[in-house]
Amino acid sequence: MARFTGVPVVPTSGLPELQANLFSSLKENVELLTGARGEADFNSKALVRSDVQAKQVGTQTMASVQIVAVEGYTGAHDNANEIASLAALRALRDDVQVLANDLFTTRQALDLLISNFGGR
């Protein structure tokens, strides 16, 4: 959570009108950006580093799917079509499941970032 100190009231006497208007505008903008102005929807509040949270996605477990090099592939033929063994198909299924798990983890991290940038 970010911490900000309050901006003191701008004196209206003793300053030229231009300077008083400039300082008042700066004060109002700083209060809006820090959320100190009391804006109900926080549409003007700035996003600061401590507001954003994200978990590390880490290294992707699966790099590529290799059907031909899968252990258990027999290279059997049926009418000139190659047929993969049951072990090769199971290995492919396992690789695709690993890929699906990686995608799920990536989506969770992305959803967390999106929710951090979304409305409050």
Secondary structure, 3 states (H helix, E strand, C coil): CCCCCCCCCCCCCCCCHHHHHHHHHHHHHHHHHHCCCCCCCCCCCCCCHHHCCCCCCCCCCCCCCCCCCCCCCCCEEECCEEECCHHHHHHHHHHHHHHHHHHHHHHHHHHHHHHHHCCC
